[in-house]
Amino acid sequence: MKIAISGSNGLVGTHLCEYLVNEKEADIVRIPRKLLYGRAKILANFLQGIDVIIHLSGASILSRWTKKRKKTLQESRIETTRKLYEAVALMENKPKQFICTSAVGIYNNRDLHTEQSKAYIDDFLGQICKKWEEAAMEIQQLNVSTVIFRLGVVLSDSGGAFKKSLPFFKIGLGGKLGSGKQMFPFIHIEDLLRAYAFVIDANSKGLYNLVAPDLVTNHDFTNMLAKGINRPAFCHIPAFVLHIALGEASTVLLNGQKVIPERLKNEGFIYKYLTLKEALLALT
């Protein structure tokens, strides 16, 4: 199987390339970033012979959202997806499947969300996710099975929230963010990789919440991580400090969503790390 991956140098992309080679014996083609911003015909030629496209490209969301940065965040997600649509439309032999990344940040922070939920949040991140997904679903009209994964916080010792937090916790400076009551939808990196393989094997299509089924808060994450490494977690970063440091982007840390991975569970996906405690134990 020949799989093309954009954003292959990121946290998920790096792990996914290695996993698909080792576990699925896949032939991985890394899509150069410049092709996602160039002519569709050139990208189409590059993708000839590809069975599956996995689109992971996107600039880091956790940075101060200046006007210029907002444009970058939008273009790196929405415009690159539209470019892939244009390229696939030009291909005589189209891929069987297209898998696009989105985020649970599309949901509001009040309700309980399965994939059937339409209770979206109307903020900048929510708007990006909606437009991103709309662009991705256009590809399904080309008779390509299209999957959208709405990701939670990816827990890995190679990067992301866990790796950034761990040094502070190790010196006793760990603590909750804001009230700590915000939900903390997460997925261990191993389960994420296995979920990608799961939908590829089934040639699935449609939306999936890519999170673990354990409903926990930022406060739970703080306490479990501190306990796991036998350190106190007395520090607390108030919401106003995060607002000062990150501005509007602080909502990424302060707005948590209550999300259930209903489709994965119903379709028989078996988690290796069902709970936050299990996930953190494997990482510490």
N, C-alpha and C positions, 0 to 999 in steps of 0.2 A: 504493500500500500504506500502511495506517495502522498505525503502531507505537507502543505505549505503553511508556514507560521509567520505572522507579523508580530513585532514586539518580542522577538525570540531572545533578546538579551535581558529582558526584565526578570523579576523574581519568578513569576509563573512560567514564562516562556523558557527560561533556562532549564527549570526542572522538567517541563513538559517535553522538550526536545529529547532530553536524556531518557526519560521514562518511555516514550513511544518507541525509541530505538531499541532499548533493552527489553521491554515487555511485549511490544507488538511487532518488532523487527521492521519498523516503518522506515521508509526513505524520507528523510526530513529535508525540506527546501526552505531556507530562511529568506523571507521576503525583505529586501533592502528597503529601508525607510524612504529613500528618495523615490522609489517606484510608486509609492502611495500618493505622491504629490506630483507625479509626472503625467505623461500621456497614457490614457487608458489602453490604447493599442499595444504599447510597449509592455505594460503590465499583463495584458491578456496573453501576449506571446510568451512571457516569462512563466505564466501559470499553465501552459499547455501540458497535458498529461497528468495533472494533479487530481487526486481522488477526493481530498478533503482540504478545505481552507479553514485555518483557525486564526481568527483576528483578535490579537491581544494588544495591539498598538494603542497608546494613549499616554499623554504627558501626566506626570505626577499631580494628583489632585490636591495634595496637602502642601499648599504654598499660598502666600497672600494673593488674593484674586484681584490684581490690578486689571484695568481694561485690556491691556496687552496680554496678560496671562489668561484672562477669560477667553480671548480669541484663540489662543494656542490650545487651551483645553478643549474647546469646541471643534476646532479644525482637526486636531489629532485623533478625535473619535468619530465625529459625524462626517466630515469631508473625506476622511480616508475610507470609511465604510461606503460612501457613495462612489468613490473611485473604484472600489472593488466590485460594486454592482455594475458599473460601466464596463469594466474589464470582463467580467463573467458573461455579460450580455453579448460581448463580441466573440466569445469562445465558441468554436464549432462543437467541440467535445467538452461539455461543462463538467465541473466536479459534481460528485454525488451529494456532497454535504458541505454546508458552511456553518461554522460555529463562531458566534460573536460574544464578546464579553459585555456585560452591563454591570449594574450594582444594585444592591438592596436599597441604596439611597434614593431610588425612585419612589419608595413607599413613604407614607407619613409615619410619624413616631407615636401614634395613638392606638391604632388598630392592630389586630393580629392578621398577618398576611400569609395566605397561600398563593400559588400562582394564579388563582382566579381573582385575586383582589385587584380592584381598580381604584383603591383609595391612595392615590399618588400625592406626593408633596409638591407644592408649587414654589420651589426655590430654585436657585441656579443649578445645583447638582441634579435635582429632579428633572428640570427642563432638558439638561444635557442627555440624561438617560432616556427620556422619552423620544427625543429626536434621533438619538443613536439607534434605539431599537426600531424605530420606524424605518430608518435607512437600511438596517439589516434585513428586516422582513420584506423589503422590496425584492431581495434576492430570491425569496421563495417563489415569487411570481415567474421566475425563470426555470421552474421545475427542479430546483435544487433544495433538498431537505435542509431547513434552516433552524438552528438551535440558538437560543439566547440564554446564556448563563448569568443570572443575577448573583454576583459574588458578595459574600460577607467579608469580614476581616480574615485574611489568609495568615494562618499561624505557621511560621517556619523559622528554623534557627539560622537560615541563610539570608534573611532580610525581612522587611516589613515591620509591622507593629511590635511583634514579639522581640525581634533582635534589637530594635531601637530602645525598647523599654528595659530589657534585661540588665544592661550596665547600671542603670539608675537604681533598680531594685537590689542589685548585688551590694551596693554601698549604702543601702538603707534609705534611699531617696525616692523610692517608689510610692505611688499614691493614686487616689482616684482623681478623675477629671471632672470638674464641675460638681454636680450633686452626686455623681456616681450611680444615679438611678437609671440612666439611659441604658437601653438594651445593648447587648454586645453580640450580634450575630457573627459567628466565626465558622471557619472550616480548617481542619488540619491539612497541610499541603499534600500529604499522601492520599487523603480521601478526595481532594480536588483532582489530582492526577487520575485516580481510578474512575472518577465520575466522567472525565473527558473520554477515557477509553470505553466506558459503559455506553455512552450515547453514540460513539463512533461504531461500535460493534452492532448496535441496534438500528443504525441509520435513523436516529430519532429526529424529530422536529418539534418546534414550539419552545415555550418558556420553561425554565427550571430555576428554582431558588437553590443556589449552590451554597448551602450552609449546613451545619450540623443541627440535629433536632433539639439540642439542649438549649432552653431559653434561659439566658443568664444576663447579668448586668455588668457594667464597667466596674462596679464595686466588687462583684463576684470575681472578676478577672484579677483585680488588684489583690484581693485576699488570698486567692488560690495560688497565684504566682509567688507572692511573698512567703506563704507557708511552704511551697514546694522547694524554695531555696533557703529556708530557715532565716529569713530576714524580716525586720519590721517594715511596715508600710504606713508610716504616720504622716507622710507628706501629702499635701492636697493642693492641687492647682485649681484655684477658683475660676469660674467661667469668665469673669471680667478680665483675668490675666490672659486667658486664651484669646479673648476678643481683641485685646491690645496687640498680642503677638501675631495673630493670623487674620484679624478682621472677619470678614464674611466666611472665610474658609474654616473658621472655628466650628461651624455647624457640623462639619464632618465628624468631629470628635464629641460634640455635645448632643447631637441628634441620633439616637439609636433606634433601630427598627425591630419589631417583634415578628420574626419570620419563621415559617415552617417549610421544610423541603418536602411538600406533599407528593409531588410527582416522582421524585427519586425513590421515596419510600414505597409508593404504590406500585412502582415498576420493578421492585425487587432489588434495588441497590443496597448492598450491605456495607455499612460504615465500619471502619476499623476503629475510629475514635468517635464514639457517640456523644461523649460528654466533654465539657471543658477540662474537668479534672484529668481525664484520660489523655487528652491532647497535650496539656501542659506537662504531665508526668513524662510523656515521651520526649519532650523537648528540653527538660531540665535535668 
